[in-house]
Amino acid sequence: MLNNAQNGTDLGVLPIATIGDGVCSRVVAALCVEDGHEYPARSLAVHEASTARDHSYSRRVVTVARDGSRWSFSGFGEPFEFEQLERYKARLIKKRLTPEVLCQYLADYGIPIEDSPDWGRAVLLEPLPLPWDV
């Protein structure tokens, strides 16, 4: 689990290597609540290794965000069976993906967000020196 808290919610810069050799996925969930945050957002992005290519692709991304005065909603990719698609038609955009729904999506995907992390199975990501820095 990675958390860059008040420094933003852009965890999309994780290396493609986190996908591995085609047998695992990378799930990025961002939850920046409205209380005290100028730019609240909620997002679920699932990236999977491609069997046809040696890099990842975005399997599904759903996001609601307020990057100014207005909320926006975006989604692409094939919806998962557990998604509550009727919510995406809500008049209030920020209600289309609430914190509770995002947490339910993670649980439905198989991510035990209510449990303590299994640190024995965790993977530590460390930056490697660039060739010209060696």
C-alpha positions, 0 to 999 in steps of 0.5 A: 500500500502506498500513500502520498497523502497531502503531496497528491494522489498521482500514483500513476508513476509507479513503474511498469515493473510492478505488473511483473511478468503478466500474472498480476495487476496493479490497482491504484485507488485514490481517495482525497476527501472534500473536508479541507482539500481544495481539489478532492478526488476519488479514483480507481484504476486497474492496470493489467499486464498484456498477454500480447505485449510486454507492458501494461494497459489500463483495464479500467479507470473510473474517476470523479474529481473537482479540479476547480469549481466543478466536479468531473466524471470520467471512466474508460475500459470495460466495467467490472461486474461489481460496479454499480453502473447506475450510480454513474448517471447521478445528477450530482457528479460527486455522488457517482463514486463516493468514498464508500462505493470506492471502498466497496469496489476495492473489497469486491476486487479482492483487496482487503482494505479493512484488514491490516497489511500483510507486510510479509508479502509486501513489495518494497519499491525503491528508486534505482540510480540512473545510468548517468548517476552511477 
